[in-house]
């Protein structure tokens, strides 16, 4: 299955020199659970920080205004290309214990992000569509069999 259906093209980013307070505010404003970390000197994204990573700062009593996202970011950053299959993407997530993967082009530039939540939501919708199709087919088959039974008995 193509990764394109699961891709969020709007990716929220933060510069690696940003502090965690600004990152947290940005996550709240954008209603996202992760920010991809960029570096003006690099073409490719350099890391990711999640809402759970920010909780570490609070739990450990770190100075919120002084802690940089680069201090928390997960690196190396695992990424995928848009050409990878859904199976490859979920395997990479499972292998590395992560829920989100930035999508990069052939030159390493950020072009999207895919999350396990988005995958599960879309697959859930598709499974629901399949279930409705099967239900419709069962009803149609029952109606067809009823007509055949009437014809076999010679009743109009």
N, C-alpha and C positions, 0 to 999 in steps of 0.2 A: 504494500500500500504506500502511496506517495506521501512524503512528508509535507508537501505543500498544503494539504488540507488542515494540518495541525499547527501551522506556523503563524505566530503573531508577528506581524511586520513592524509594529510599533514597539521598539525596545527602549526602555528607560535606562539611562546611563548616568554615571557619575565619574568625575575625574578622580584619579587615584589619590590626589592631594586633598580631596574633600574630607570634611570631618563627619563623624557618625551622626551627629544631630541633623545636619543638612541632609544626609542620606535617609534618615528616618522620616524626616518631613517630606522628602520627595516620594518615598514609598507610600506614605499616607495620602498625599495629594493625588498620586497616580493610581491608587488602589492596587498596588503590586506587592509581591512578596520578595522581590529580588531586583537588584540593579547590576547591570553589567559595568565593570570598571574599565575605563579607557585611560589612555596615556597619550597626550598630544604628540609625543615623539614616536609613537608606534602606530602602525597601520591596523594591526589586529587588536582586539580587546585583550586585556591582561589578567582579568580576574572577574569574580562575581562575589557579591555580598548579599546575604539573605536576611530576612527579618529575624530568623533564629540566631544568626551571627551577631546581630545587634543586641540581642538579649544577653549574650555573653558579656558585653561591655557593662551592661547594667548589673548583672549578677556578680561580676567580679569587682565592682566598684571602681571601674576605670574612669578617668576624667573624660566625660562625654564631649566636651568642647575641644579637647586636645587630641583625642584618638582619631587617627585618620582611617579612612576605609581601607587604605593599603595595608594597615596593620591587621585587619581582619579578613581581607579577601582570600578566597580560596584560589590557590594557584599551585600547580599549573591549572590553567583553565581548560576544561574538556569542552570541545566544540564538535559540531557535526556540519556536514554539507547538506544542501537542499536535496542532493541526489541520493542520500542515504535512505534506506528503507525504514519503515516504522519498526521492524524487528531489530535492525541494527541500532536504532536510537534507544529503544527500550532496553536492549542488552547493555548498551553503554551506561545507561542510567543505573541499571541493576548492579553492574560490575563496580561502579564507582560510588554507589550509594547516594545518588543525587536525583533531584526532581526536575531540574531545569537545565537545558543545554542551549547556549547561544548557537545560532546558525551563521556560518561564515561562507563567503564566496571563495573562489579558487585562489584569491590573493590574500585571504585571511580577514577581509573586511566584514564587519558585522552587518547582517542583512535581516536578521529575525531572531526569534527565540521560540523554543518549544518546551512546554511544561507537561509533566505527567498529568496534572489536573486537566489541562486542555485535551490531552489524548483521551483520558477516561470519559470526559464529558461528551466529546464527539463520538466516541465508540458507543457510549450509552445511547445517544440519539439514534445512531445507525442500527443498533440492536433493537431498539424500540420500533423502528421502521420495519425491520425484518419480521418482528413478532406480529405487527399489524398486517403485514402482507400474508403471513402464514395464516392468521385468523381469517382474513378475507378469503383466502384460498379454501380453507376448511368449510366456511359457510357456502361458498360457491359450489364446492364438491357435494355437500349435503343436498343442496337444492337440485343439482343435476341428478343425483342418485334418486331423489324423490320423484322427479319427472320420469326417469327411466322405470322406476317401480310401477308408477301409474300406467305407463305405456305397456309394460309387460302384463299387467292385469287387464289391459284393454279398457281402462277407465280414462276418459278425456281430462 
